[in-house]
């Protein structure tokens, strides 16, 4: 989110080419040994539109996603706006408090226990939700939260989609689920499978897909305009749009 320090940094980066600066920042991190599985490439995506305001998303190495948060009269301005917020978060992400350390893990687990009225035994059991959270953090010690984002998003999507519940019903332990997904990138296979789940849901409960899509689009826009990290919301929208396209194809073939 944008705070006082953030506004000051945005004013500063407004004097430079933020698109170039953002790319150079991540190339520098890679040259210094950062573990970037897919390289240092920063990826931009424009939302199709024939008139302003234009909207652009930028996905960083590690999976974090941000979007243009200002009214953008041109596509170039939308790209710069997205790069500004991404650069600001990339710089803030270098602060030691954003690094996954033993102290960070203990603090995060304690906060999770307090939020869900859990007990310490849950944190030590990988088959509980909080235990699984601890396991994920410990498996990624040394990384920053932005670099950890893609793995977090995978599990957020699995929970949202009902996949984690289905796995538990098949007697899969959380440890097995974590072991399976911890090394998987968020790829087209995962998106396609989740989209098929929503096709089935729509066929069982007509209107479920459109309601979820409308809710997701509202959440995405609110988070984007507030300068928040967007990967979970954006992936949800992409999966739902994919499901809508698959339903459309099925209807066309049945005509």
N, C-alpha and C positions, 0 to 999 in steps of 0.2 A: 504494500500500500504506500501511498505518497505521504511522507511526513515532512517536517520542516527541513531536515537535512536533504531529503529527496528533492524538494523544490530548488534548493540551492545548487545541488549537483546538476539538475536539469538545466538551470540557467547557464552553468559552466559548460556543459556538453553542447549547449545550443550554439557555441562559438566554433565547434569543430564538425567535421563530417562524421556524424554519429554512425552511419552505416559502415563506413570504413573502420572507425574506431572499435566498433563492436566485434567485427571480424578479426581485427588485429589483436584484440584482447584475448580471444579464445585460441588464436594461433600461438600467442605468447604462452598461455597456460599449457598448451600441448608441448611446446618446445622445452618447457620446464619440467616435463615429466608427468603431467596430469593424465590419468587413465581415461581417455576418451575413445570408447569402443568404435564409434562411427566417425572418428576424425573430428576436426575442429570446425567443420562447415556450419555456418548459421543459415537457416532455411526460412525464406519469406513466402507467405501465401496471401494473395489478395482475395477478398470476398467479391465474387462477381457482382458488378453494379454498373449501370449506365449513367449514374448521376451521383453527386455528393450527398451526404458525407461518405467518403470512401473508408473502408476498414481493411487493415492489414494485420496478419498474425506473424510472429517470428518465433521459431523453435530453436532453442539453444542446444549445443552438445550436452548430453546428459538428460535431455527430454523436457526441460522447463519451457513453457510457452507464455508469451505475453502478446498484447495487442495494442493497436493505436488507441489512445485514451483521450484524444482531443478531437474537435470537429475538424475534419481534413477535407479541404476543397479539391485536392488533387491526389492522385495515386502516389506520387512521389512524396507528398507530405505525410500520407498515411504510413508509408514505409519508414520515414524518418521518425514519426511519432512512436511507432512500435520499437524501433531501434533505441530510442531514448530511454524508454522504460526498461528495456532489456539490459541496456548498458548500466543503468543505475543499479539494477538488482544484481548484475554480475559483479560490480565493484563492491557492493555491500556484502555479497556472498563470501568475499575474501576475509571478512572479519573472523577472528578465531572463534567467536560465539556460534558461527554457522558451520563449524567443522564437527563431524561426528567423532567425539572422543568418549572415554569412559565417563567423564563428568557429564557430558551432554546426554548420554544414554540414561544415566541414573536420574537426571533431572526430567527427561522426557517421559520415562517410565513412571516416575512418581506422580507427574502431572496427569498421566493417563489413568493411573490407579485412583487418584482423587476425583477425576471427572466421572468415572464409571463406578465409584464406590467399591473398588476392587480391593483385594488383599495381596500381601506380598507373595503368598504361595502361587497366585495366578501368574505373577510376573516370572516365576521360575519354571512354569510349566508351558512348553512350546505348543501344547494342544489347546491353550486358551488364546483369546484374541490378543490380550496384552503380552502374553508370553511370545506369541508369534511376532508382535511388534518389536519386542526386545531382540529376538533372534535376527530379524531383518536389519536392525540398526547395528548389531554386533558384527554381522556379516559384511557391513559396509563401512567399518571403522576407517577413519582417515579421509573419507570423502566429504565434500561439502553437501549442503542440503540441495542445491541445484543439481549437482551431479547424481544425487540419489533419487531425483524426481521421477525418472521413468519407471523404476521398480515400484515406487509408491503408487504411481498411477495405475500400473497393472493390477495391483491388489485392490485399489479403490474400485476399478472397473469390475473385477471379479465379484466383489461384494455387491455393488450396485446391480449387476446383471443377474444375481442369484446363483452364480456359478460356485461360489464357496459353499453355500448351503447345500447345493446338489452334491458336491464332493463329499461333504460330511455325511450326507445320507447314504453315500456309497461306501461309507466306513473308511474314507481316506483321512489320515491324520493331518493336522495342520503342518506338522514337520514335513510330511511327504509332499503336500501342496507347495510349501515354501521351497523345498529342494527342487521341485519341478519348474517353478516359475521364476525363481531367483536369477536364473541365467538366461531367461528368454527376453528378447527385446519385444517391445510392443509393435507387432508386425501385422501384415494384412491377414495372415491366417487367424490370429486372435480376433481381429475386427470382424472378419467374415463369420466366424463361429458365433460371436455375440449377436451379430445382425440376424443370423438364422434363428437364434433364440427369440428375438423380438418379432420376427415374422410369425413364429409359432404362437407367441403371446397374442399378437394382433388377431390371428385366426380364431383363437379361443375367446378373446375379449375384444370385439371390434371397438375401435376408438382408443385403445390403450396406447398405441404408437403415437398418434397425433397429440394426445394429452401429454405424454412424456416429452415429446419433441418441443412443444410449446413451452413447457416448464423449463427445459434445458436451455432453450434459446434466451429466455428471460434471465436465467442465472448467468449465462455466458456474457450477455450484454452488461449486466450489472457489475460483474467482476471485472470486465475489460475496462469500463469507464472509471472504475475505482483503482485501476492500476495493479490489480492482483494477478497472481500466477493462474494460468488458464488451462493447463494441459488436461486435467480431468474433465472439465466442462466441455472443452472442444472435442475431445475424443468421444464423449457421450453423443454429442451432436453428429459427428461424422458416422458413428455406428448406426444411429437412428436413421440418418439420411440414406445410408447404405441399405438398411432394411426396407425403407420406403421404396427405394429403387427396385429391390428384388421383388417386392409385392407388385409394383407396377408392371414388371416384366412377366410375372406369373399371370396377372390379369390379361395382359396383351396376348399371351400365348393361348389363353383359354377362350379368347373371342373368336 
